[in-house]
Amino acid sequence: MSNMSRAASEPTNVCVIGAGAWGTTLARMVALAGHSTTLVARTHKHAESITRARENQSYLPGVTLPPVLAVTADLPGAVVEAAIVLIVVPSREVRSVATALGPLLNGDHILVSCAKGLEVETLRRLSDVIVDAASIRTDRVCALSGPNLSGEIAAGMPASAVVASASQEAASAVQATLSNGSFRVYTGTDVVGVEYGGALKNVVAIGAGVADGLGLGQNAKAAFITRGLAEITRLGVAAGAHPLTFSGLSGLGDLIERAPCHRRHRNRPGSSGPLRAIRGGSTDRLGRHASDRRRADGSCGD
């Protein structure tokens, strides 16, 4: 994994597909860095709302968007001018978005998968889904992952991420475009490890929340997280990943960010949310809370 390039990035045309919290944060960040940026919302109504308010009131309220950030629902028009396309939609929508992108690509576009997860029906990694559905070469696809809460990044708080690709050139281009004074991007070639780390940590994070809800204590939770990371690593290695990748930002870093701490107000014993759902035996309420948290902390949804 290489360090962030010190050289200033040349202005790049960037298309960000998905006007959820994370997509809006990335689009805003890239636009403020001087790149020509277009944020693509799912509907004209949502695009017009964001343009009019200069704020994504549905997913990133209170964060002002720069006038230079274009917002549209016209996917073909946004993609044709772009050099880099960030796909920031829920994992279940990646295939349909990639399928729509296929006819619009010219062979030079770099596509970046910014969601964390696996395709439910096939259990394939999302970069694989993009390659398959968009009929694009593997070396033109990257995966972005790391401990990245959109609200913190939008507020200018320091954060790091990793972008991985079979092509170091493609990863470096994305790195240069996304990096700024408070957002440090590293590159790597272990796409399998980066994607598995980002996806599988969610299972361990849920288990850590259950440990909190049952009042098992910090010792038990620490042991659970540690052994969970070991299992993620073994599975990733079996799939072709490098073991050290899981000690990096997409793996250990992502797990630390996501695994709940009992000192956080939202997970305080007896509080509302996941603990009450666990103690009350309601998986429906737990699912709703998880959905609400994704919406607040870094939803890819639109």
C-alpha positions as CSV (number, residue, x, y, z in Angstrom):
1,M,0.0,0.0,0.0
2,S,1.6,3.3,-1.1
3,N,1.4,6.7,0.5
4,M,-0.6,9.6,-0.8
5,S,1.1,11.4,-3.7
6,R,2.5,14.8,-2.7
7,A,2.0,16.2,-6.2
8,A,-1.1,18.4,-6.8
9,S,-3.7,16.7,-8.9
10,E,-4.6,18.2,-12.3
11,P,-8.3,19.2,-12.6
12,T,-10.3,16.1,-13.5
13,N,-13.9,15.7,-14.7
14,V,-15.7,13.5,-12.1
15,C,-19.1,12.0,-12.0
16,V,-20.5,10.8,-8.7
17,I,-23.5,8.4,-9.0
18,G,-25.7,8.3,-5.9
19,A,-26.9,11.4,-4.0
20,G,-26.9,9.8,-0.5
21,A,-24.8,11.0,2.4
22,W,-21.6,9.4,1.2
23,G,-22.1,10.3,-2.5
24,T,-22.9,13.9,-1.6
25,T,-19.9,14.1,0.7
26,L,-17.5,12.8,-2.0
27,A,-18.9,15.1,-4.6
28,R,-18.7,18.1,-2.4
29,M,-15.1,17.2,-1.4
30,V,-14.0,16.7,-5.0
31,A,-15.7,19.9,-6.2
32,L,-14.1,22.0,-3.5
33,A,-10.7,20.6,-4.6
34,G,-11.2,22.2,-8.0
35,H,-12.4,19.3,-10.1
36,S,-15.3,19.6,-12.4
37,T,-17.9,17.5,-10.6
38,T,-21.4,16.3,-11.3
39,L,-23.5,14.6,-8.7
40,V,-26.2,12.2,-10.2
41,A,-29.4,11.8,-8.2
42,R,-31.9,9.1,-8.9
43,T,-34.8,11.4,-9.6
44,H,-35.1,14.9,-11.2
45,K,-37.1,16.0,-8.1
46,H,-34.2,15.1,-5.8
47,A,-31.7,16.8,-8.1
48,E,-33.7,19.9,-8.3
49,S,-34.2,20.0,-4.5
50,I,-30.4,19.8,-3.9
51,T,-29.7,22.4,-6.6
52,R,-32.3,24.8,-5.2
53,A,-31.3,24.5,-1.6
54,R,-27.5,23.9,-2.2
55,E,-27.9,21.3,0.4
56,N,-28.9,17.6,0.5
57,Q,-31.6,18.0,3.1
58,S,-32.6,14.3,2.9
59,Y,-29.2,12.8,3.5
60,L,-26.7,15.4,4.5
61,P,-28.7,18.3,6.1
62,G,-26.8,21.3,7.3
63,V,-23.9,20.9,4.9
64,T,-23.7,23.6,2.2
65,L,-22.7,22.5,-1.3
66,P,-20.5,24.7,-3.4
67,P,-22.1,26.5,-6.4
68,V,-19.6,24.7,-8.7
69,L,-21.0,21.3,-7.9
70,A,-23.5,20.4,-10.7
71,V,-26.5,18.1,-9.7
72,T,-28.5,16.2,-12.2
73,A,-30.5,13.1,-12.9
74,D,-29.2,12.8,-16.4
75,L,-26.8,9.9,-16.1
76,P,-25.6,9.8,-19.8
77,G,-24.9,13.5,-19.9
78,A,-22.8,13.3,-16.7
79,V,-20.8,10.2,-17.6
80,V,-19.9,11.3,-21.2
81,E,-17.7,14.2,-19.9
82,A,-16.2,12.3,-16.9
83,A,-12.8,10.7,-16.6
84,I,-13.5,9.2,-13.2
85,V,-17.0,7.8,-12.2
86,L,-17.7,7.1,-8.5
87,I,-20.4,4.5,-8.0
88,V,-21.9,5.4,-4.6
89,V,-25.1,3.4,-4.5
90,P,-26.3,0.5,-2.2
91,S,-24.7,-2.8,-3.0
92,R,-28.1,-4.2,-4.3
93,E,-28.2,-1.4,-7.0
94,V,-24.6,-1.7,-8.2
95,R,-25.4,-4.2,-11.0
96,S,-28.2,-2.1,-12.5
97,V,-26.1,1.0,-12.4
98,A,-23.1,-0.7,-14.0
99,T,-25.4,-2.2,-16.7
100,A,-26.7,1.3,-17.5
101,L,-23.1,2.6,-17.6
102,G,-21.8,0.0,-20.0
103,P,-22.9,1.6,-23.3
104,L,-21.7,5.0,-22.1
105,L,-18.1,4.0,-21.5
106,N,-15.3,4.6,-23.9
107,G,-12.5,2.4,-22.5
108,D,-10.8,5.3,-20.7
109,H,-13.2,5.8,-17.9
110,I,-12.1,4.7,-14.4
111,L,-15.0,3.3,-12.4
112,V,-14.7,3.4,-8.6
113,S,-16.9,1.2,-6.3
114,C,-17.6,3.1,-3.2
115,A,-20.1,0.8,-1.6
116,K,-19.3,-1.8,1.0
117,G,-20.9,-5.2,0.7
118,L,-21.4,-8.2,-1.6
119,E,-24.0,-8.9,-4.2
120,V,-26.7,-10.8,-2.3
121,E,-27.7,-13.2,-5.1
122,T,-24.2,-14.2,-6.1
123,L,-22.0,-13.2,-3.1
124,R,-19.7,-11.6,-5.7
125,R,-17.5,-8.6,-4.8
126,L,-18.9,-5.3,-6.1
127,S,-15.9,-4.6,-8.4
128,D,-16.5,-8.0,-10.0
129,V,-20.1,-7.1,-10.5
130,I,-19.1,-3.8,-12.2
131,V,-16.7,-5.6,-14.5
132,D,-19.3,-8.1,-15.5
133,A,-22.3,-5.8,-15.9
134,A,-20.5,-2.9,-17.5
135,S,-18.3,-5.1,-19.7
136,I,-15.2,-3.1,-18.7
137,R,-11.6,-4.2,-18.2
138,T,-10.6,-5.1,-14.6
139,D,-7.8,-2.6,-14.7
140,R,-10.3,0.3,-15.2
141,V,-12.1,-0.5,-11.9
142,C,-11.1,0.5,-8.4
143,A,-12.5,-0.1,-4.9
144,L,-12.6,2.6,-2.2
145,S,-12.9,1.7,1.4
146,G,-11.9,2.7,4.9
147,P,-13.3,4.2,8.2
148,N,-15.2,7.0,6.5
149,L,-18.2,8.5,8.3
150,S,-19.6,11.0,5.9
151,G,-20.7,13.6,8.5
152,E,-17.2,13.8,9.9
153,I,-15.6,14.1,6.5
154,A,-18.1,16.7,5.4
155,A,-17.2,18.7,8.5
156,G,-13.5,18.7,7.5
157,M,-12.4,16.2,10.2
158,P,-9.3,14.2,9.3
159,A,-9.9,10.7,7.8
160,S,-8.1,8.2,5.6
161,A,-9.2,5.7,3.0
162,V,-7.6,3.1,0.6
163,V,-8.3,2.8,-3.1
164,A,-7.3,-0.6,-4.7
165,S,-7.1,-1.6,-8.3
166,A,-5.3,-4.1,-10.5
167,S,-3.9,-1.0,-12.2
168,Q,-1.6,1.1,-10.0
169,E,-2.1,3.9,-12.6
170,A,-5.9,3.9,-12.1
171,A,-5.5,3.8,-8.3
172,S,-3.1,6.7,-8.4
173,A,-5.4,8.8,-10.5
174,V,-8.3,8.3,-8.0
175,Q,-5.9,8.9,-5.1
176,A,-4.8,12.2,-6.6
177,T,-8.4,13.3,-7.3
178,L,-9.8,12.5,-3.8
179,S,-6.9,13.5,-1.6
180,N,-6.8,16.8,0.2
181,G,-5.4,18.3,3.4
182,S,-7.8,16.4,5.7
183,F,-8.6,13.3,3.6
184,R,-5.5,11.1,3.1
185,V,-5.9,8.3,0.4
186,Y,-3.6,5.3,0.1
187,T,-3.3,3.0,-2.8
188,G,-3.0,-0.8,-3.1
189,T,-3.5,-3.6,-5.6
190,D,-5.2,-6.0,-3.2
191,V,-8.8,-5.4,-4.4
192,V,-10.0,-8.7,-2.9
193,G,-8.7,-7.8,0.5
194,V,-10.0,-4.3,0.5
195,E,-13.5,-5.3,-0.6
196,Y,-13.8,-8.3,1.8
197,G,-12.5,-6.1,4.7
198,G,-15.1,-3.5,4.0
199,A,-18.0,-5.9,3.6
200,L,-17.3,-8.6,6.2
201,K,-16.5,-6.2,9.1
202,N,-20.3,-5.5,9.3
203,V,-20.9,-9.0,10.6
204,V,-18.4,-8.5,13.4
205,A,-19.7,-5.0,14.2
206,I,-23.3,-6.4,14.6
207,G,-21.9,-9.1,17.0
208,A,-20.1,-6.4,19.0
209,G,-23.4,-4.6,19.3
210,V,-25.0,-7.7,20.5
211,A,-22.3,-8.1,23.2
212,D,-23.0,-4.6,24.3
213,G,-26.7,-5.2,24.4
214,L,-26.3,-8.3,26.5
215,G,-24.0,-6.5,28.9
216,L,-21.1,-9.0,28.4
217,G,-18.5,-6.4,29.1
218,Q,-15.5,-4.9,27.2
219,N,-13.3,-8.0,27.7
220,A,-15.7,-10.2,25.9
221,K,-16.4,-7.7,23.2
222,A,-12.7,-7.2,22.6
223,A,-12.1,-10.9,22.3
224,F,-15.0,-11.2,19.9
225,I,-13.8,-8.4,17.7
226,T,-10.2,-9.8,17.7
227,R,-11.3,-13.3,16.8
228,G,-13.8,-11.9,14.2
229,L,-11.0,-10.1,12.5
230,A,-9.0,-13.3,12.4
231,E,-11.9,-15.1,10.7
232,I,-12.3,-12.3,8.2
233,T,-8.6,-12.6,7.4
234,R,-8.7,-16.4,6.9
235,L,-11.7,-16.1,4.6
236,G,-10.1,-13.3,2.6
237,V,-6.8,-15.2,2.2
238,A,-8.7,-18.2,1.0
239,A,-10.3,-15.9,-1.6
240,G,-6.9,-14.6,-2.7
241,A,-6.3,-11.6,-0.5
242,H,-3.1,-10.6,1.3
243,P,-3.4,-11.1,5.0
244,L,-1.8,-7.8,5.9
245,T,-4.6,-5.9,4.1
246,F,-6.9,-6.8,6.9
247,S,-4.7,-4.9,9.4
248,G,-5.2,-1.8,7.3
249,L,-7.9,0.8,6.8
250,S,-10.3,-1.6,5.1
251,G,-10.4,-4.2,7.8
252,L,-9.1,-3.2,11.2
253,G,-9.7,0.5,10.6
254,D,-13.2,0.0,9.3
255,L,-14.0,-2.4,12.1
256,I,-12.8,0.1,14.8
257,E,-15.0,2.8,13.3
258,R,-18.1,0.6,13.0
259,A,-17.9,-1.6,16.1
260,P,-20.0,0.1,18.8
261,C,-18.6,1.3,22.1
262,H,-20.7,1.4,25.3
263,R,-19.5,4.9,26.0
264,R,-21.2,6.3,22.9
265,H,-24.6,7.7,23.8
266,R,-26.4,5.8,21.1
267,N,-25.2,2.5,22.5
268,R,-25.5,3.3,26.2
269,P,-27.1,0.4,28.2
270,G,-30.8,0.9,28.5
271,S,-30.9,3.5,25.7
272,S,-33.1,3.3,22.6
273,G,-31.9,1.8,19.4
274,P,-30.0,-1.5,19.1
275,L,-29.8,-2.3,22.8
276,R,-33.5,-2.1,23.4
277,A,-34.1,-4.1,20.2
278,I,-31.7,-6.8,21.3
279,R,-33.1,-7.0,24.9
280,G,-36.7,-7.0,23.6
281,G,-36.0,-9.6,21.0
282,S,-37.1,-7.5,18.1
283,T,-35.1,-8.1,15.0
284,D,-37.4,-5.8,13.0
285,R,-36.5,-2.9,15.3
286,L,-32.8,-3.8,15.1
287,G,-33.0,-3.8,11.3
288,R,-34.8,-0.4,11.3
289,H,-32.2,1.1,13.6
290,A,-29.4,-0.2,11.4
291,S,-31.0,1.4,8.4
292,D,-31.4,4.7,10.2
293,R,-27.7,4.6,11.2
294,R,-26.6,4.0,7.7
295,R,-28.7,6.9,6.6
296,A,-27.1,9.2,9.2
297,D,-23.5,8.0,9.1
298,G,-22.7,7.3,5.5
299,S,-25.6,6.0,3.4
300,C,-25.1,5.3,-0.2
301,G,-28.8,5.5,-0.7
302,D,-30.6,8.1,-2.8
